[in-house]
Amino acid sequence: MFYLSRPMKPQVSQAIILHHTDYGEADRIVTFLTPDQGRLKGFARAARKSRKRFGAALEPFAEVQLHWAARSSGDLVSLRDAELVTLRSGLRRDLETLTLASYGCELTEVLFDESGASVDVFQLLQAFLDHLDSEGYSVEARLLLEIRLLSLAGYVPHLQHCADCFGPLPNGAIGFSAAADGSLCPACDGGRATLKIDRMTLGTFGRILQTPLTSFADFKLSLRSRQEGQLLLNDSLRCHLHRPLKSLEFLNRFSPSETV
């Protein structure tokens, strides 16, 4: 059991609900993302009994105007009220879309702690969920989210030049190692590369980083770019995630021909 300290000044903010955990007989602990204060956790007293205060607004992926009060001590804020902006019910159209949405929320939560998220992170996740809500599951949406989150976290690998000497890369297959910060020219590789990625794939993902953060529509990647892109992003994420993602193993079941 835990005890909530005295609440402080009420606050209100736009928020995306990442997930929640039932507590006791009627309460709920809610993890949510805000544009200005990053990731927060809140205690919603009697949330499972009172449909009037919260209704469906605390369901995962919902976007809300959330009212809460910070507390003088402890990690949990006290949730007071929530006004539903959108439930994103299209995310539940099929298991593939639902799992990809869950993965996006979990990846965002793990890469960015309470103080690390930003307006850009919020807008990226918002656009990702909106895209899935309207268009459904796609490998492209996953890859776009992963590389953009890595970039915002400061972990994006060197793609279009050598990570060691910063020189140009030759055509053809290029050595790549996330542990060595990305692409390696033949002179700098020295057997450190764990992957071989075609230079055209590296160029494709380099160009993706030049597109607007919130743009997900009309991206169509070749099978090779999808496969190799997933290889290099898996390698990069393994280097920087501090725990395995519960949703990842399940997500990879949906595209066995492309899972790497």
Backbone torsions as a table, in degrees:
resi	resn	phi	psi	omega
1	MET	NA	147.6	173.5
2	PHE	-127.7	162.0	-178.5
3	TYR	-119.7	136.2	179.2
4	LEU	-88.8	131.8	178.2
5	SER	-78.1	176.9	-176.1
6	ARG	-64.6	131.7	180.0
7	PRO	-68.4	151.9	178.5
8	MET	-107.9	-156.2	-173.7
9	LYS	-60.7	132.6	179.0
10	PRO	-63.9	148.5	177.8
11	GLN	-133.9	158.8	176.0
12	VAL	-139.7	139.7	-177.2
13	SER	-157.4	152.8	166.5
14	GLN	-64.2	143.6	-177.6
15	ALA	-153.6	150.4	169.9
16	ILE	-110.8	127.8	178.9
17	ILE	-78.8	119.7	179.8
18	LEU	-84.8	-48.7	176.8
19	HIS	-169.7	170.8	176.5
20	HIS	-143.3	161.1	178.2
21	THR	-131.2	128.8	176.1
22	ASP	-69.3	140.7	-178.3
23	TYR	-134.0	127.8	-179.5
24	GLY	63.7	-151.6	-175.9
25	GLU	-85.5	-25.0	-173.2
26	ALA	-142.8	-9.7	-173.6
27	ASP	-89.6	172.4	-178.8
28	ARG	-149.8	137.5	172.7
29	ILE	-103.3	124.0	-170.4
30	VAL	-117.9	130.1	173.2
31	THR	-102.9	128.3	-175.3
32	PHE	-141.8	158.6	-178.7
33	LEU	-114.5	132.2	177.9
34	THR	-118.6	157.5	179.1
35	PRO	-67.2	-35.7	-169.9
36	ASP	-103.1	-28.0	-176.5
37	GLN	-115.1	8.3	176.5
38	GLY	70.1	-146.0	-176.7
39	ARG	-86.1	132.6	179.0
40	LEU	-132.9	160.9	173.1
41	LYS	-122.2	138.1	-177.6
42	GLY	-131.6	153.5	178.0
43	PHE	-102.9	117.9	179.7
44	ALA	-106.3	99.3	-177.2
45	ARG	-69.5	131.4	177.5
46	ALA	58.2	28.1	-177.0
47	ALA	-63.7	-29.5	-178.0
48	ARG	-85.0	-7.6	177.7
49	LYS	-104.4	-37.8	-174.1
50	SER	-94.9	99.3	175.6
51	ARG	-75.5	-19.8	-176.6
52	LYS	-68.7	-43.8	-175.6
53	ARG	-75.3	-44.7	-170.8
54	PHE	-116.4	-33.7	-177.9
55	GLY	53.2	-130.2	178.7
56	ALA	-92.8	7.9	-171.9
57	ALA	-69.2	-16.3	-179.3
58	LEU	-100.3	12.4	177.6
59	GLU	-74.6	147.2	178.1
60	PRO	-53.2	141.7	177.7
61	PHE	80.1	-10.0	180.0
62	ALA	-66.3	145.3	171.9
63	GLU	-107.2	131.3	-170.6
64	VAL	-140.6	163.0	161.0
65	GLN	-96.7	111.4	-170.6
66	LEU	-106.4	131.2	177.5
67	HIS	-106.3	128.0	179.1
68	TRP	-150.2	169.7	174.8
69	ALA	-129.6	127.6	174.3
70	ALA	-68.2	163.5	-178.6
71	ARG	-122.5	157.5	-174.2
72	SER	-67.8	-21.4	176.9
73	SER	-151.7	160.4	179.2
74	GLY	92.8	164.7	-175.7
75	ASP	-89.0	-20.8	-173.6
76	LEU	-91.5	133.7	168.6
77	VAL	-89.1	164.9	-179.5
78	SER	-100.7	114.0	-179.1
79	LEU	-79.9	130.7	-176.0
80	ARG	-105.8	-41.0	-174.0
81	ASP	-163.1	159.1	177.6
82	ALA	-146.8	129.1	176.9
83	GLU	-106.2	117.2	-175.5
84	LEU	-70.2	126.6	174.3
85	VAL	-94.6	-51.7	175.1
86	THR	-153.3	138.8	179.2
87	LEU	-88.5	-20.4	-175.6
88	ARG	55.8	53.7	-176.9
89	SER	-65.2	-21.2	177.5
90	GLY	-63.6	-19.6	178.3
91	LEU	-67.5	-16.7	-178.8
92	ARG	-101.3	17.9	-178.1
93	ARG	-67.3	-33.8	178.8
94	ASP	-155.2	165.9	-174.3
95	LEU	-67.1	-34.3	-179.7
96	GLU	-62.7	-48.2	-179.6
97	THR	-65.3	-42.9	179.3
98	LEU	-60.5	-43.2	-178.4
99	THR	-69.6	-38.2	177.4
100	LEU	-65.5	-39.0	176.2
101	ALA	-62.9	-42.7	178.1
102	SER	-62.7	-41.6	178.1
103	TYR	-61.8	-44.0	179.3
104	GLY	-59.7	-41.8	178.5
105	CYS	-67.6	-42.4	-178.9
106	GLU	-67.6	-41.7	178.8
107	LEU	-61.9	-43.1	177.4
108	THR	-61.1	-43.8	-178.5
109	GLU	-63.9	-40.2	-176.3
110	VAL	-75.8	-37.1	-179.4
111	LEU	-73.7	-26.5	-175.2
112	PHE	-126.7	116.1	178.0
113	ASP	-81.0	-168.4	-174.4
114	GLU	-56.8	-36.2	-175.5
115	SER	-99.4	-4.5	-171.4
116	GLY	-92.9	-22.0	-177.0
117	ALA	-74.1	165.4	-175.8
118	SER	-147.6	177.8	175.5
119	VAL	-58.8	-40.2	179.6
120	ASP	-61.7	-42.7	178.7
121	VAL	-62.2	-45.1	179.3
122	PHE	-60.5	-47.7	-177.3
123	GLN	-66.7	-33.9	177.1
124	LEU	-65.3	-49.4	179.1
125	LEU	-63.7	-39.7	177.9
126	GLN	-58.4	-47.7	-179.2
127	ALA	-66.8	-38.7	177.7
128	PHE	-60.5	-49.3	-179.8
129	LEU	-66.0	-39.4	177.6
130	ASP	-62.2	-40.9	179.3
131	HIS	-64.0	-47.0	178.3
132	LEU	-63.3	-36.6	179.7
133	ASP	-59.5	-38.1	-177.1
134	SER	-94.0	-33.6	-171.9
135	GLU	-110.2	-19.9	-178.9
136	GLY	84.8	-172.6	-174.4
137	TYR	-63.0	140.2	167.0
138	SER	-156.3	147.8	176.2
139	VAL	-63.4	-38.4	-179.4
140	GLU	-58.4	-43.0	-179.3
141	ALA	-60.9	-41.2	178.4
142	ARG	-62.1	-48.4	-177.4
143	LEU	-64.2	-40.9	178.5
144	LEU	-61.6	-44.0	179.4
145	LEU	-63.2	-45.7	-175.9
146	GLU	-60.9	-49.4	-175.7
147	ILE	-70.3	-32.8	178.3
148	ARG	-71.5	-38.8	175.8
149	LEU	-64.6	-41.7	176.6
150	LEU	-60.0	-40.7	179.0
151	SER	-63.8	-45.9	-179.8
152	LEU	-65.6	-29.6	178.6
153	ALA	-81.7	-6.2	-179.2
154	GLY	83.1	20.2	-175.3
155	TYR	-113.3	7.6	-175.5
156	VAL	-64.5	132.8	-179.3
157	PRO	-75.4	161.0	172.2
158	HIS	-69.5	125.6	-174.2
159	LEU	-110.3	-43.9	-169.3
160	GLN	-109.4	7.9	171.7
161	HIS	-150.3	166.4	-177.0
162	CYS	-68.4	133.4	-179.3
163	ALA	-68.7	-22.0	-178.5
164	ASP	-91.9	-57.6	-174.0
165	CYS	-99.0	-7.2	-179.3
166	PHE	63.2	16.3	177.9
167	GLY	-81.9	171.8	-179.7
168	PRO	-69.2	159.3	179.3
169	LEU	-105.2	143.8	177.4
170	PRO	-73.9	170.1	173.5
171	ASN	-72.4	162.4	177.6
172	GLY	93.8	-156.8	-176.8
173	ALA	-76.2	132.3	-177.0
174	ILE	-116.6	137.4	174.3
175	GLY	-67.5	140.8	-178.3
176	PHE	-140.7	136.8	174.3
177	SER	-149.2	119.3	177.8
178	ALA	-63.4	-33.0	179.0
179	ALA	-65.3	-25.5	176.9
180	ALA	-98.2	13.0	176.5
181	ASP	78.7	13.0	171.3
182	GLY	130.4	-138.9	-175.2
183	SER	-69.9	147.3	-179.5
184	LEU	-132.6	129.7	175.7
185	CYS	-72.2	162.2	-178.4
186	PRO	-55.9	-35.6	-178.4
187	ALA	-69.4	-30.0	-176.8
188	CYS	-97.9	-12.6	-174.0
189	ASP	-60.4	-58.7	178.0
190	GLY	56.6	29.9	179.4
191	GLY	80.9	7.2	-177.7
192	ARG	-81.9	-21.4	-175.8
193	ALA	-64.1	136.1	176.5
194	THR	-102.7	-12.4	-179.0
195	LEU	-138.1	158.9	168.3
196	LYS	-118.4	119.3	-177.1
197	ILE	-122.5	131.7	179.7
198	ASP	-64.3	142.0	-178.2
199	ARG	-59.8	-32.3	179.1
200	MET	-65.0	-37.2	176.3
201	THR	-64.9	-43.8	178.2
202	LEU	-59.7	-40.8	177.9
203	GLY	-65.4	-38.4	178.5
204	THR	-59.9	-46.6	-178.1
205	PHE	-75.0	-27.4	171.7
206	GLY	-64.1	-40.0	178.8
207	ARG	-70.9	-32.8	176.5
208	ILE	-57.4	-37.8	-179.1
209	LEU	-68.1	-13.1	177.6
210	GLN	-91.8	-5.9	-179.3
211	THR	-87.7	161.2	179.5
212	PRO	-58.6	140.4	-178.7
213	LEU	-55.5	-34.5	-172.2
214	THR	-95.2	7.8	-178.3
215	SER	-91.7	119.6	177.3
216	PHE	-125.8	-18.1	-175.3
217	ALA	-74.5	146.7	169.6
218	ASP	68.0	20.7	172.0
219	PHE	-90.3	118.7	176.7
220	LYS	-127.5	113.0	-178.7
221	LEU	-102.7	149.3	175.7
222	SER	-66.9	161.1	178.5
223	LEU	-57.5	-41.9	-180.0
224	ARG	-62.5	-44.0	179.3
225	SER	-64.5	-38.3	177.9
226	ARG	-65.3	-45.6	-177.9
227	GLN	-66.2	-50.2	-178.3
228	GLU	-70.4	-35.6	176.5
229	GLY	-61.6	-40.6	178.2
230	GLN	-66.7	-36.1	176.4
231	LEU	-59.2	-50.8	-175.8
232	LEU	-71.0	-32.4	178.3
233	LEU	-73.8	-37.9	174.3
234	ASN	-58.9	-44.6	-180.0
235	ASP	-62.2	-42.1	-179.5
236	SER	-67.9	-42.6	-179.3
237	LEU	-66.2	-38.4	178.3
238	ARG	-58.9	-33.0	-178.4
239	CYS	-71.6	-24.3	-168.5
240	HIS	-119.8	-10.3	177.5
241	LEU	-85.7	133.3	-177.0
242	HIS	-88.9	-1.8	174.7
243	ARG	-156.5	154.9	176.0
244	PRO	-64.9	150.0	178.1
245	LEU	-92.9	126.8	-177.7
246	LYS	-62.0	-33.7	-175.3
247	SER	-82.4	-13.7	-170.1
248	LEU	-70.7	-46.7	-179.1
249	GLU	-59.6	-42.3	179.3
250	PHE	-65.9	-40.8	-179.7
251	LEU	-60.8	-40.8	-175.4
252	ASN	-67.2	-12.5	178.4
253	ARG	-73.5	-16.9	-171.1
254	PHE	-84.0	-15.0	178.5
255	SER	-136.7	67.6	-174.2
256	PRO	-59.1	-29.5	-179.5
257	SER	-74.0	-17.6	-178.4
258	GLU	-113.4	-11.4	-179.7
259	THR	-66.5	133.4	-174.5
260	VAL	-129.2	NA	NA
